Amino acid sequence: MEVTWGPVPDGFVHGILLGYRIYYTKIQEEGRPATSKTQVITAGPYEQNTIIMLLNNFAIYTLEITAFTIKGDGVRSTIKDGSTCNCPREFKTTWYPFPPYIKYEEGAVGGFIPRILEDAVEHCCDDCLLDNGKSASAINYELDGWGKRRAEVRR
């Protein structure tokens, strides 16, 4: 998750700015309330953005940022929410063979419409990855948009 912030206004840094601390806590996962320990990452004094890595997909986190000097942390920012991947794990489809747009050959769906759909999911959900680095979202050609098995394919 990318986090950005502005510099501390002139006159508000009491001492030498050593950097920024970003506090984040998971509050929701897969649509359900979640609790987790607050984590902290540190950014340098000349940075105004960072990327928080290794977050859970389908989650919402609260974020607070503070500047710090040798004397300690300054006032924390207003709490903001940030979310990770919001793509569904599965996209259902309703389709029928209509070559060359959609083909059904040897038990596999093909043609250029499925390729366009797969490219769209990959592009739109590129931050939705599983631990193994593969996409967390997939297109299901076996179930229709209502979750029922598709009708037998006629050729």
Summary of the structure (lengths in Angstrom):
residues: 155
radius of gyration: 22.7
end to end distance: 46.0
largest distance: 76.0
contacts: 363
relative contact order: 0.17
helix: 8%
strand: 38%
